[in-house]
């Protein structure tokens, strides 16, 4: 597993809050339009799947939901398609989230300027508190 694929810290952070709070957790997976179409093309679905259907089959979502369900945290998987940062904010609003966890990678200021920052978009626009978990 590469550093970028390691979700251990994210899972632990969510678990540490969700278990004592007896919280329900929504695990979100956002896709750009192109990524969604490419992912759907690589999966075996009858008909056109919803973003939620595709998210439930995502390796990252399955890993997180399995880990949380193992400690009796109720988990729901949801998917969204569009511009990643705003879609995560919209998903949190739709789920009426009390707290949003995101995992991101550390970037230099130059890297943020060149590539944008999904995490920054979420942190600045979410209507609930955001916990950023670094890799």
Secondary structure as UniProt FT lines:
FT   HELIX           3..5
FT   HELIX           8..21
FT   STRAND          25..31
FT   HELIX           33..41
FT   HELIX           51..56
FT   HELIX           59..69
FT   TURN            70..72
FT   STRAND          75..81
FT   HELIX           84..94
FT   TURN            95..96
FT   STRAND          99..104
FT   HELIX           109..115
FT   HELIX           118..125
FT   STRAND          129..134
//
